[in-house]
Amino acid sequence: VADRIRIHSFYSMFRCHRERNYFFPGETHDFWECVYVVKGDVCVSGDERVYHMHANDMIFHKPLELHKYYVETPAGADLFIFSFAMSGELSKYFEKKVFSLSAPQIMQIDELIRFASPARGSSNSDELYAMLSPCLYSITYLQQLSAILERLFLCIYDDSNISYAAESPDEMIFRN
């Protein structure tokens, strides 16, 4: 059986809290990145598309896509952000999409976050690589992490609830 989705590498993985009005000015790179909203509301752009994301929403930024975000919630937002290299015939499906995760998908991403918890290797939960540090002492860690993530992506592919780009005057902050 051919792999429909294959995670080859991880570049960063972290959970963070960002205060209201936090603005990430943007970046682009040659690998995938996902932003999952654990709690709060965030306005996120991917190239010219803009999305108002809420708790349990996940955006996929394809390689070389300019992406930025702005925290809208008064109490700030909790985010889980990870970047990786992915291939497989289904990988193109995730381009330019935001998903509102279902209960089974939320259980899977919660499993991923628990498995990669900084308590496994690092005490700094805001560090870009904190959740990847266990690979320094565990030869199976990255394969287990990849398997959980691949299972989540396959579940999203099989049963997805896609969100669409927002249309409003405030979207102009991302179009410059």
Protein Blocks (a to p, Z undefined) as FASTA:
>chain_A
ZZfbdcfbdfbdcdddddehiacebdcdfbdcddddfbdcddddehjbccdddehiacdd
dehiacddddfbfnbpaddddddddedjklmmmgopacdddfklmmmmmmmmmmmomklm
pcblkbfklmmmmmmmpcklmmmmmmmmmmmmmmmmmmccdddddddfklmmmmZZ
